[in-house]
Amino acid sequence: ELERNGYRVPEDVSVIGCDNSQMSKYYLPTISTLDVQVFELGRSIMHNMLCRIKDKPVKNKVILTRYIERESVADVIE
């Protein structure tokens, strides 16, 4: 859609995904992404929902992500 509107990735617009799907490796340019531990994220959300339903305390948990650099994000020049 960006290309159809005259934008170039990453020269004009940087694009980043948020799931590290297998397809992100095959787009042109390849898509930079955050690799989110979706199973662990879902487990934590479900645990928190069940705690709320049972009026138990909810423990916040940090779910780590990993940035995977590919071709869709421009280099920053300062």
C-alpha positions in Angstrom: 0.0 0.0 0.0 2.9 2.4 0.8 4.4 1.6 -2.6 1.2 2.2 -4.4 1.0 5.7 -2.8 4.6 6.6 -3.9 6.4 5.8 -0.7 9.6 3.8 -0.5 10.5 1.5 2.4 12.8 2.3 4.2 13.9 5.4 2.4 10.7 7.4 3.1 9.0 5.3 5.8 10.4 2.7 8.2 8.1 -0.3 8.9 8.3 -2.7 11.8 6.1 -5.7 12.6 5.2 -7.0 16.0 5.0 -10.8 15.8 7.9 -12.1 13.8 5.7 -14.1 11.5 7.5 -16.3 9.1 6.2 -14.2 6.2 8.2 -11.1 7.4 11.3 -12.8 6.0 9.9 -13.0 2.5 8.5 -9.5 1.9 10.6 -7.1 -0.1 12.1 -5.4 1.7 12.2 -7.9 4.6 10.3 -6.6 7.6 12.1 -5.7 10.9 10.0 -7.0 13.8 9.6 -7.6 17.5 9.7 -11.2 18.4 7.0 -11.5 21.1 6.7 -14.6 23.2 3.1 -15.0 22.3 2.5 -18.3 24.2 4.0 -16.8 27.4 2.0 -13.6 26.9 -1.2 -15.5 26.4 -0.5 -17.6 29.5 0.1 -14.5 31.6 -3.1 -12.8 30.4 -5.2 -15.9 31.1 -3.7 -16.2 34.6 -4.4 -12.6 35.3 -8.0 -12.9 34.1 -8.6 -16.0 36.3 -7.2 -14.2 39.3 -9.5 -11.2 38.7 -12.5 -13.5 38.3 -11.6 -15.2 41.6 -10.8 -11.8 43.3 -7.2 -12.9 43.9 -4.3 -10.5 43.6 -2.8 -10.1 40.1 0.9 -10.3 39.7 2.4 -8.2 36.8 4.9 -10.1 34.7 7.4 -8.7 32.2 7.4 -10.6 28.9 10.6 -10.1 27.1 10.7 -9.3 23.4 13.6 -9.4 20.9 14.1 -6.9 18.1 15.0 -8.6 14.8 16.5 -6.1 12.4 15.9 -6.6 8.7 15.7 -4.3 5.8 12.5 -2.2 6.4 13.9 0.2 9.0 16.3 3.0 7.8 19.5 3.7 9.6 19.4 6.8 11.8 22.1 9.3 10.8 22.8 12.0 13.4 
